[in-house]
Structures are given as structure tokens and as C-alpha cells.
Amino acid sequence: MQAAVLTGITAYISTSIDYLIILMVIFGSVPAKQRWLVYWGDLLGTAVLVAASLIMAFVLGFVPQEWLLGLLGLIPIFMGIQLLVVGEKDDDAVVTTQMQQRRNIILNVAVVTIATCGADNIGIYVPIFTQAKPSALFIILFTFLVMLSVFCYLGYLLIKIPKVADLLERYGRYITAVVYIGLGAYIMLESGTVQHLLTLI
């Protein structure tokens, strides 16, 4: 259970550090009385990404050799290296354009969440979900829900503490990259991929 909780916390934090900045921008563009709707929009968008990841993980679950599934760990490793070398994309334009539309706030936030986090979240979640047992998967998903609530509240607080937001914007990608690479290595070790490849040498 502790391993599942730790996996859920690590995975969520790694995909959401930069999203804190986006949440701050969203909260700043929404009327004060409607800011609670941001949480439900974030929840909806994340649910879509988690559902897509679960479907992919289910399909990949039919792969007979577990060590082959461990190769999915290369995805977060590649993402981490790319983040260190190339940097991250600027999502502010996406947020501004979407939030200026006079539509349902929940839908707008969900679209922003999917558009800005989609590739990263799916790239991290699928390898983790394919390795998790059903009981551990339930704990990981519940941990995601708790972490989403915490991060949404932190995003709201960042409006009042801009210096913290500046630090996250400056160093967030390095933290994220290191965690991505660590998760990828863990997935490859846990599935026996590294051990299997070593026997081939």
C-alpha cells in the first residue's frame, strides 16, 4: 500500500509541478465567486486523461512478457531528457485563449488541462498503470484525487504568493525532468527489463 501511495504521489507531482503555474493563471482569470468551478474543471480534464491512460494500459496488458512492458519506462526517461535539453513549451497562450471564451468555466478548464497536460500525463500514467496490480491501481487513483485537490488549492494560493510561482517557473522543469527519469528507471527495474537486457549482453 505504501509503495502504491508513493507511486501515485510521485507520478502526480512530476506531471503537475508546471501545471501549478497554469492553475495560477486560470484562477487569476476567473471571477472570485466562480473559482470553485476551476476544481471541477481540473477534475474533469484529469479524469479524461486518466481514463485514456487506463484504456491504453488495459490493451498493453495483453502483452505476454512483463519485461517488454518495462520498455514503456523509456517514455518518461526520454521525456525527462528532452525537458532538460530542449526545455518546456509555453502554454500561457493556450490558457489565455481558452479562458477568454465565454463558455462554461468547468469545460474551459478541462480543455486547458487536457491540452497542456495530455501528452505528459499519458506518457507517465500508462507505464505506471500497466505495472500496477488492481488493488494498487485503486490506491494510486485515489492518491491522484487527493493530490489533485491539494494542487488545486496550492494553485489558488500561488495568486497570493507570486515569488513561489517565480521559483516554480524557474526550476520546475529541472525537478520534473529528474522525477521523470527516476520513474522511468523504476518502471524498467520493477518489471525486470533491465535485468533481462543485461542477460542478453
Backbone bond lengths (Angstrom), bond angles and torsions (degrees), N, CA, C in turn:
res aa  C-N    CA-C-N  psi(-1)  N-CA   C-N-CA  omega(-1)  CA-C   N-CA-C  phi
1 M - - - 1.467 - - 1.531 111.13 -
2 Q 1.326 116.13 -44.32 1.463 119.67 -179.34 1.518 111.25 -62.17
3 A 1.349 116.21 -39.20 1.465 120.26 178.82 1.529 110.92 -63.70
4 A 1.340 116.73 -39.49 1.466 120.99 179.83 1.522 110.87 -66.72
5 V 1.328 116.14 -42.31 1.474 120.36 178.62 1.524 110.09 -63.13
6 L 1.332 115.95 -44.81 1.465 120.45 -179.89 1.529 111.01 -63.67
7 T 1.330 116.34 -39.93 1.462 120.70 177.69 1.527 110.49 -62.88
8 G 1.339 115.61 -44.37 1.464 119.88 179.57 1.518 112.27 -62.74
9 I 1.335 116.27 -44.16 1.471 120.80 179.89 1.522 110.62 -63.75
10 T 1.332 116.28 -47.55 1.467 120.70 -178.30 1.524 111.66 -62.68
11 A 1.333 116.21 -44.99 1.466 120.54 -179.27 1.523 111.01 -63.66
12 Y 1.325 116.15 -43.39 1.469 118.44 -177.58 1.531 111.14 -68.24
13 I 1.330 116.34 -44.28 1.465 119.56 -179.52 1.525 110.35 -61.49
14 S 1.332 116.81 -43.37 1.465 119.92 -176.81 1.526 112.04 -61.94
15 T 1.335 117.01 -32.72 1.472 119.83 -178.45 1.528 112.41 -92.77
16 S 1.324 117.66 -3.88 1.469 119.31 -172.16 1.520 115.34 -123.29
17 I 1.334 118.06 -2.89 1.463 119.24 179.66 1.527 110.45 -59.15
18 D 1.327 116.10 -50.26 1.464 119.65 179.63 1.525 111.51 -69.04
19 Y 1.319 116.82 -28.42 1.458 120.39 -179.11 1.526 111.79 -67.63
20 L 1.327 116.57 -20.32 1.473 119.64 175.63 1.527 110.72 -58.76
21 I 1.323 115.98 -39.76 1.470 120.20 178.66 1.528 110.00 -63.70
22 I 1.331 115.73 -41.90 1.465 120.02 178.98 1.520 110.43 -64.28
23 L 1.338 116.77 -41.63 1.465 120.11 177.40 1.519 111.14 -59.97
24 M 1.322 116.26 -38.91 1.457 119.99 178.73 1.531 110.43 -61.70
25 V 1.340 115.87 -43.79 1.472 120.59 178.83 1.526 110.21 -63.17
26 I 1.341 116.46 -41.36 1.468 120.91 -179.86 1.527 110.44 -63.80
27 F 1.335 116.65 -49.50 1.465 119.79 179.87 1.521 111.49 -59.13
28 G 1.334 116.03 -35.62 1.460 119.95 179.91 1.513 113.41 -70.65
29 S 1.342 117.30 -21.28 1.468 120.57 -177.78 1.521 113.28 -100.06
30 V 1.333 115.97 -0.03 1.473 120.48 -178.55 1.529 109.34 -108.05
31 P 1.337 118.55 137.24 1.471 120.96 176.39 1.523 111.17 -54.55
32 A 1.336 116.89 142.19 1.465 122.35 -174.98 1.531 113.19 -52.20
33 K 1.324 116.99 -39.56 1.467 120.79 -176.86 1.530 112.88 -71.66
34 Q 1.328 116.64 -14.24 1.468 119.92 -176.96 1.528 112.82 -111.96
35 R 1.325 117.09 8.98 1.470 119.68 -176.35 1.521 112.83 -66.75
36 W 1.319 117.46 -23.94 1.469 119.46 178.20 1.526 111.53 -65.25
37 L 1.346 116.57 -22.15 1.466 120.55 178.72 1.527 111.60 -69.66
38 V 1.345 116.67 -22.85 1.462 120.65 179.82 1.531 109.88 -61.16
39 Y 1.323 116.11 -38.68 1.469 120.52 -179.87 1.524 110.70 -59.63
40 W 1.333 116.80 -46.17 1.463 120.37 -177.87 1.514 111.45 -68.71
41 G 1.325 116.50 -33.22 1.462 119.68 175.91 1.520 111.33 -67.53
42 D 1.333 115.99 -41.88 1.464 121.18 177.19 1.525 109.88 -62.71
43 L 1.325 116.24 -41.78 1.462 121.57 179.48 1.527 111.01 -63.21
44 L 1.338 116.46 -43.52 1.465 120.92 -179.97 1.527 110.95 -63.92
45 G 1.323 116.75 -47.75 1.465 120.71 -179.55 1.519 111.95 -62.15
46 T 1.333 116.27 -43.32 1.463 120.35 179.54 1.522 110.86 -66.36
47 A 1.343 116.41 -37.85 1.475 120.41 178.81 1.527 110.81 -61.01
48 V 1.320 117.05 -39.75 1.466 121.04 178.53 1.533 110.20 -63.08
49 L 1.335 116.24 -44.53 1.464 120.56 -179.63 1.527 111.61 -66.26
50 V 1.337 116.37 -40.06 1.465 120.78 178.73 1.533 110.03 -65.94
51 A 1.334 116.76 -42.86 1.463 120.80 179.23 1.524 110.94 -61.10
52 A 1.336 116.64 -43.89 1.467 120.43 178.42 1.526 110.54 -62.42
53 S 1.330 116.65 -40.27 1.470 121.27 179.36 1.518 111.33 -66.40
54 L 1.336 116.61 -39.44 1.465 120.86 178.96 1.524 111.24 -64.40
55 I 1.325 116.66 -40.78 1.467 120.65 178.77 1.527 110.39 -62.86
56 M 1.330 116.22 -45.44 1.467 120.22 178.65 1.524 110.88 -63.22
57 A 1.331 116.30 -41.89 1.463 120.80 179.86 1.524 110.74 -64.44
58 F 1.338 116.74 -37.85 1.469 121.09 178.81 1.526 110.74 -63.56
59 V 1.326 116.38 -44.35 1.464 120.96 179.33 1.530 110.28 -63.57
60 L 1.345 115.68 -43.74 1.464 119.64 -179.63 1.527 111.83 -69.30
61 G 1.330 116.75 -18.44 1.454 121.22 179.65 1.515 113.30 -64.02
62 F 1.340 117.26 -15.53 1.459 120.69 179.24 1.531 112.42 -83.24
63 V 1.349 116.32 -4.66 1.469 119.57 175.62 1.524 107.99 -68.00
64 P 1.337 118.48 123.83 1.473 121.08 -171.41 1.526 115.32 -67.95
65 Q 1.326 117.96 -36.77 1.459 120.65 -175.54 1.525 110.84 -94.66
66 E 1.336 116.20 121.28 1.467 120.00 -177.84 1.522 112.08 -63.70
67 W 1.342 116.68 -33.84 1.462 118.66 -177.67 1.530 111.39 -65.80
68 L 1.349 116.39 -27.35 1.466 119.35 176.50 1.525 111.15 -66.68
69 L 1.344 115.59 -38.67 1.466 119.51 177.37 1.521 110.62 -63.37
70 G 1.323 115.95 -30.81 1.458 120.07 179.47 1.514 113.05 -62.37
71 L 1.341 116.02 -22.29 1.464 119.79 177.30 1.527 111.67 -62.44
72 L 1.346 115.93 -20.13 1.471 119.24 175.90 1.519 110.77 -62.23
73 G 1.333 116.93 -21.32 1.463 120.61 177.06 1.515 112.76 -61.80
74 L 1.351 115.85 -19.63 1.465 119.66 177.15 1.530 111.35 -66.39
75 I 1.334 116.72 -25.05 1.477 120.26 -178.59 1.528 111.01 -63.52
76 P 1.364 119.23 -56.09 1.464 117.50 178.04 1.528 113.49 -64.22
77 I 1.350 117.77 -30.61 1.467 119.76 177.07 1.526 109.56 -63.89
78 F 1.324 116.53 -46.08 1.467 120.90 177.98 1.527 110.53 -61.96
79 M 1.349 116.57 -42.67 1.464 120.52 179.79 1.520 110.82 -61.31
80 G 1.346 116.61 -40.37 1.461 120.54 179.64 1.514 112.06 -65.73
81 I 1.340 116.55 -44.40 1.469 120.37 178.95 1.523 110.71 -64.27
82 Q 1.328 116.19 -42.06 1.467 120.74 178.77 1.527 110.85 -61.23
83 L 1.340 115.94 -39.78 1.462 120.74 179.97 1.525 110.69 -64.56
84 L 1.338 116.58 -39.25 1.465 120.56 179.28 1.523 112.09 -69.46
85 V 1.332 116.04 -39.58 1.459 120.42 -174.80 1.530 112.81 -83.62
86 V 1.325 115.47 -49.10 1.473 120.44 -173.57 1.524 112.43 -92.06
87 G 1.323 116.80 -33.40 1.461 120.16 -174.83 1.510 110.04 98.91
88 E 1.316 116.53 -167.79 1.451 120.67 -176.47 1.517 111.12 -116.14
89 K 1.331 115.29 157.10 1.458 119.85 -179.91 1.524 110.29 -77.69
90 D 1.316 115.70 152.57 1.464 121.22 179.52 1.532 108.62 -87.57
91 D 1.341 115.99 112.30 1.465 120.45 -177.06 1.528 113.23 -97.95
92 D 1.318 117.16 0.51 1.471 120.00 -177.04 1.524 111.86 -59.38
93 A 1.335 116.87 -37.55 1.464 120.15 -179.04 1.520 110.62 -64.63
94 V 1.329 116.58 -39.81 1.468 121.01 178.53 1.519 110.16 -62.16
95 V 1.336 115.81 -45.61 1.459 121.00 -178.68 1.524 110.52 -62.80
96 T 1.324 115.97 -49.28 1.472 120.60 -177.25 1.523 111.22 -60.79
97 T 1.332 116.99 -47.40 1.463 121.46 -178.51 1.523 111.26 -61.22
98 Q 1.330 116.68 -45.95 1.464 120.93 -176.22 1.519 111.61 -68.80
99 M 1.342 117.27 -42.90 1.459 120.35 -175.40 1.521 112.32 -74.42
100 Q 1.336 117.90 -17.51 1.469 120.56 177.79 1.520 111.83 -78.25
101 Q 1.315 116.75 -16.02 1.461 119.99 179.35 1.526 109.79 -72.15
102 R 1.293 116.53 135.88 1.460 121.92 -177.49 1.529 110.75 -84.41
103 R 1.326 114.62 67.25 1.456 119.96 178.50 1.517 108.44 -127.36
104 N 1.300 115.43 -175.54 1.447 121.85 179.69 1.529 111.03 -57.10
105 I 1.331 117.02 128.43 1.470 121.36 -177.48 1.527 110.91 -62.10
106 I 1.322 116.61 -41.84 1.472 120.18 -179.57 1.525 110.41 -58.72
107 L 1.333 116.50 -45.20 1.463 121.12 179.94 1.522 110.59 -65.54
108 N 1.325 117.17 -42.61 1.460 121.22 179.42 1.527 111.54 -59.73
109 V 1.326 116.69 -46.66 1.463 120.83 -179.15 1.531 110.03 -65.61
110 A 1.329 116.60 -39.66 1.462 120.38 178.27 1.525 110.86 -60.51
111 V 1.328 116.29 -43.61 1.473 121.17 179.12 1.526 110.23 -63.18
112 V 1.333 117.08 -43.05 1.465 121.39 178.48 1.528 110.13 -61.58
113 T 1.330 116.29 -44.57 1.470 120.98 -179.77 1.521 111.24 -59.99
114 I 1.329 116.54 -46.49 1.466 120.96 -179.08 1.531 111.05 -67.18
115 A 1.343 115.88 -42.54 1.467 120.22 -176.66 1.526 112.37 -68.43
116 T 1.325 117.41 -38.78 1.464 120.13 -175.28 1.529 113.70 -90.90
117 C 1.331 116.97 -22.96 1.474 119.69 -175.33 1.517 113.76 -114.47
118 G 1.327 117.45 -9.52 1.460 121.20 -170.70 1.513 115.55 -50.18
119 A 1.336 117.62 -60.77 1.459 121.31 -175.10 1.529 111.77 -62.01
120 D 1.327 116.49 -45.58 1.465 120.74 -178.88 1.527 111.36 -62.47
121 N 1.329 115.81 -49.56 1.466 119.46 -176.64 1.529 112.01 -62.38
122 I 1.321 116.75 -47.20 1.459 120.19 -179.83 1.529 110.40 -64.21
123 G 1.331 116.49 -39.65 1.456 120.93 179.38 1.517 113.14 -62.06
124 I 1.333 116.89 -30.15 1.466 121.55 178.98 1.529 111.07 -90.26
125 Y 1.342 116.61 -42.80 1.474 120.35 -173.39 1.526 113.04 -68.44
126 V 1.336 117.85 -41.57 1.466 120.22 -175.28 1.532 112.16 -59.34
127 P 1.348 119.26 -49.84 1.473 118.14 178.30 1.532 113.10 -59.03
128 I 1.341 116.44 -37.02 1.469 120.21 -179.47 1.526 110.53 -69.90
129 F 1.324 117.50 -44.24 1.468 121.41 -178.17 1.531 111.69 -65.29
130 T 1.336 116.86 -34.31 1.465 118.89 -178.76 1.533 111.48 -68.86
131 Q 1.341 116.27 -26.10 1.461 120.55 -178.37 1.527 112.58 -89.19
132 A 1.331 117.24 -19.82 1.469 120.95 -172.31 1.524 112.40 -81.74
133 K 1.326 115.47 139.66 1.457 121.33 172.39 1.526 108.20 -75.47
134 P 1.348 118.71 158.38 1.473 120.80 -177.44 1.529 113.95 -52.26
135 S 1.328 117.67 -42.97 1.473 120.25 -179.07 1.519 110.94 -66.53
136 A 1.336 116.73 -40.86 1.465 120.94 178.91 1.527 110.31 -69.00
137 L 1.336 116.66 -35.67 1.466 121.27 -179.76 1.521 110.84 -61.95
138 F 1.325 116.54 -41.35 1.472 120.40 178.69 1.527 109.92 -61.65
139 I 1.316 116.94 -42.82 1.473 121.25 179.96 1.522 110.27 -65.31
140 I 1.339 117.28 -41.37 1.461 121.11 178.92 1.525 110.89 -61.45
141 L 1.341 116.54 -44.11 1.468 120.77 -179.47 1.530 111.13 -65.56
142 F 1.332 117.14 -39.19 1.455 120.14 177.68 1.530 110.04 -66.46
143 T 1.324 116.36 -38.05 1.467 120.88 176.79 1.524 110.29 -62.43
144 F 1.332 116.40 -39.69 1.468 120.50 176.02 1.526 111.03 -57.32
145 L 1.328 116.16 -43.47 1.463 120.63 -179.00 1.529 110.95 -62.50
146 V 1.324 115.83 -44.10 1.467 120.14 178.86 1.526 110.01 -63.87
147 M 1.336 116.79 -46.46 1.463 120.70 -178.54 1.525 111.67 -64.88
148 L 1.331 116.75 -36.27 1.462 120.12 177.73 1.523 109.98 -61.45
149 S 1.333 116.26 -42.77 1.464 120.35 178.91 1.515 111.22 -63.22
150 V 1.334 116.55 -42.48 1.468 121.58 179.72 1.528 110.53 -64.57
151 F 1.328 116.67 -46.34 1.462 120.54 -177.58 1.522 111.98 -67.11
152 C 1.319 116.04 -35.86 1.464 119.17 178.24 1.528 110.07 -63.53
153 Y 1.323 116.12 -41.47 1.468 120.26 177.93 1.523 110.48 -66.94
154 L 1.329 117.18 -39.47 1.465 120.41 177.70 1.521 111.03 -63.55
155 G 1.345 115.97 -39.01 1.455 120.22 177.01 1.514 111.68 -59.87
156 Y 1.327 115.85 -38.45 1.465 120.95 176.74 1.527 110.87 -66.20
157 L 1.338 116.45 -41.35 1.464 120.38 -179.55 1.525 112.27 -67.24
158 L 1.330 116.55 -29.84 1.463 120.32 -178.10 1.523 112.70 -62.08
159 I 1.327 116.55 -23.30 1.465 120.09 176.90 1.529 109.44 -60.25
160 K 1.335 115.40 -35.18 1.457 121.05 -176.74 1.536 112.77 -90.01
161 I 1.360 116.35 -12.71 1.467 119.60 -178.99 1.530 108.49 -128.69
162 P 1.312 117.74 73.53 1.471 120.95 -175.48 1.529 113.97 -62.90
163 K 1.338 118.33 -25.58 1.467 120.21 -179.11 1.526 111.07 -64.98
164 V 1.333 116.42 -36.11 1.464 120.51 177.57 1.525 109.52 -66.13
165 A 1.323 115.88 -40.32 1.465 120.67 178.40 1.522 110.66 -61.81
166 D 1.346 116.59 -39.59 1.462 120.73 178.51 1.530 111.39 -62.68
167 L 1.339 116.21 -41.07 1.467 120.80 178.82 1.526 110.84 -64.62
168 L 1.337 116.17 -42.68 1.471 120.26 179.09 1.524 110.63 -63.90
169 E 1.322 115.30 -39.63 1.458 119.06 -179.13 1.527 110.89 -67.36
170 R 1.335 116.24 -32.62 1.459 120.81 -177.83 1.523 112.72 -78.91
171 Y 1.332 116.35 -42.95 1.472 120.06 -172.99 1.532 114.03 -112.78
172 G 1.325 117.39 -4.50 1.461 120.80 -176.21 1.511 114.02 -57.22
173 R 1.332 117.24 -40.06 1.466 119.30 -176.52 1.523 112.12 -67.31
174 Y 1.338 116.91 -32.23 1.471 119.52 179.65 1.533 110.36 -70.16
175 I 1.334 115.39 -42.29 1.467 119.47 177.48 1.522 109.80 -62.26
176 T 1.326 115.55 -46.52 1.462 120.78 -179.66 1.527 111.40 -60.29
177 A 1.330 116.75 -44.31 1.464 121.05 -178.37 1.524 111.67 -61.21
178 V 1.330 116.55 -44.58 1.464 120.98 -179.36 1.529 110.25 -63.00
179 V 1.347 116.51 -42.52 1.470 119.99 -179.76 1.529 110.69 -67.11
180 Y 1.334 117.35 -39.80 1.473 120.89 176.76 1.528 110.50 -56.83
181 I 1.319 115.83 -50.50 1.467 120.44 -178.26 1.529 110.43 -63.00
182 G 1.329 116.27 -41.10 1.465 120.34 178.34 1.524 112.15 -62.59
183 L 1.332 116.53 -42.72 1.468 120.68 178.40 1.525 111.26 -63.57
184 G 1.319 115.84 -42.77 1.458 120.02 179.66 1.523 111.74 -62.08
185 A 1.322 115.93 -43.38 1.462 120.41 178.71 1.528 110.70 -64.58
186 Y 1.339 116.51 -39.97 1.463 120.97 179.05 1.529 111.06 -63.08
187 I 1.330 116.78 -43.05 1.464 121.55 179.84 1.529 110.41 -62.18
188 M 1.324 116.76 -42.35 1.458 120.86 -178.86 1.534 111.69 -69.07
189 L 1.315 116.83 -35.87 1.466 120.66 177.86 1.529 111.18 -72.35
190 E 1.342 115.93 -44.26 1.467 121.28 -176.39 1.524 111.98 -64.20
191 S 1.322 116.70 -32.99 1.465 120.76 -177.39 1.528 112.37 -87.92
192 G 1.334 116.65 -4.80 1.461 120.22 179.56 1.514 113.78 83.30
193 T 1.340 117.05 9.26 1.466 120.40 -178.33 1.527 111.64 -63.93
194 V 1.321 116.23 -46.63 1.466 120.48 -178.55 1.530 110.01 -61.91
195 Q 1.338 115.26 -45.19 1.463 119.73 -179.63 1.535 111.14 -61.84
196 H 1.350 115.28 -40.76 1.473 119.12 -178.91 1.541 110.49 -66.45
197 L 1.309 117.01 -42.35 1.458 120.55 -179.63 1.523 111.42 -65.77
198 L 1.330 116.42 -34.39 1.465 120.04 178.81 1.525 111.72 -66.21
199 T 1.338 115.44 -32.69 1.476 118.45 179.32 1.524 112.03 -70.89
200 L 1.335 115.85 -20.18 1.455 119.73 179.92 1.521 112.88 -82.74
201 I 1.338 114.70 -15.60 1.479 118.85 -178.06 1.533 109.98 -78.95
